[in-house]
Amino acid sequence: MAPADATPGAEARLHRPARLRSIWLPDMVRVSYLPHGDSRLTPAFLPSAPSDFWRSHPEYLEADGYLVTSVGGLLVERGDRALLIDAGYGPHSGSAPPIVTLWRGGQLPASLRQVGRDPDRLDAVAFTHMHDDHIGWASPRSSVDGHVLFGGAEWLLSGPEWAASRTDEDGNERLAEAANRLRTISDGEEVFPGVTAVLAPGHTRGHAAYVIDAGGVRLVVLGDALHSPAQVGHPEWRVIFDSDAERAEASRRRLLDLAGRATVAYAGHLADVVFGRPEPDSDGLRWRPLPADVDRLEP
């Protein structure tokens, strides 16, 4: 099981961007968090959270009072094959007041190369959903030398998410090249060796999570079911960008239950604690970060 992080400075990880990190699973499977950028959000991003919560739990906010969310991708390597889950903002930065005071991107290609992978030599790129901070490098607006990255990869997206995007002119533009390389996937489908899709709608119509199985170790990729570790104990807290708050809460509760029975979970927006696990405490559930020095997991 994933142990609690009791190392000095662990609290700081709750309000700083995540760093590049690789973890070995059995069967020579490696998963790597690849930093791409980060966002600074006002607490109103979680409008259901009472304002006094942040006063009593300042550890979740940086010094200026903002929530810090990481933005990046999860690379899954099995031998010579590689799957990337989510593709960041692209090379862009900006803001979206009043909620998003700053967002920054651009690092994903360098992060891939840092772990020894050429962005154009991936087998597949799986998207949890079509928000800009997850599909950025697959957009024509992020072209490099006239082409988008991941040129040799198959693109994977849930059928309901793609169907919703087909009625969205902006969505079609963002994945303009998808017709030539995209394969829609369904709930329970193995999309890569040992990686299964789990549809979890609510944040978007076709939002997907993924489950990675390797030699008795199970890792649950939560996608945007969570944006802050504080949400683990309060799954009723919606995110301002949830398309269907009621379905998002139901999916969040289902995924938290799934993650609680797994070895570890991955939630790419959770500051510098993207790897962890929901565990019971006296008030319900809390996020137990994987200690920063763990680089291997066994059954």
C-alpha positions, 0 to 999 in steps of 0.5 A: 500500500502507499504509505503516508508522507511524514517527511519534513516539508511534506506540507509544502507539497500541497501548494507547489507545482508537481515535479517530474517523477518516475515510479517503477511497477512490476513487470518492468512498467514505468509510470512518469509524471511529466510536468507541463505547467501549472495554474493559480486559481482563486478558491472560488474554483470550488464554489461549494467549499465554505470560505471558512474551510480555507481559513482553517486549512491554509496548507492547501493555499500558497502564500497569496491565497491561491490554489495551485494546480499542476498541469502535465501528463502521465507516461506509461511505458511497458518495454519499448511501448509508450502511452501518454495520458493527457497533453497539457496546454501546449506552448501557451500561457495566460489567464482567465479572470476572475477564477484563473489568475495565471496558467502556464504551459510549454514544458511537456516536450522537454519533460518527455525528452528528460525521461528518454522519449521522443514526442513523435515516437509514442504509440498512443496518446489517451485524453481524459477529456477535451479541456484545453489543459489536457489536449493542448499539444494535440491542437493545431494552435500548438504546431511545431515546424508545421505539425502537431506533436505525437505524429506517430501516435494513435489518439484515444478519446471516449466515444461520448466525449468525441460525440459531444465535440462534434457539435462544438465548432471550437472542439472540432478546431482544437483536434482538427487532425483527429479524423486521421488518427483518433480512435474512440474508446468505450467503458471497460476497453483495454486501450494499451497493454494493462490499461483500461478505460473507465468512463466517469462523466460529469466534469465533461460529458465523456470524461474518462479515467484509466486503470493501470494493472501491472503484476498485482499493482493497480494504479487508478488515473482519476483525471479531473475527478479531483482538482485539490487534495481537499476535495477527497474529504468533500466529494460533494464539492463541485468544480466551477467547470463541471458540466453536470455537477450531480454526475460529476459528484457521482463519478468522483465518489465512484472513482474514490472508492475504486482508488481506495481499493487500489495500490495508488492513484494519480490525480494530475492537478493535485499540486505536488502530490499527484500520486497518492491514495484516499484513505479513511480518517476520523472525518471521512477520507483524506488524500495520503500522498505517496512519499517523495522518495518512493520510486518503486511499488510492489504488490 
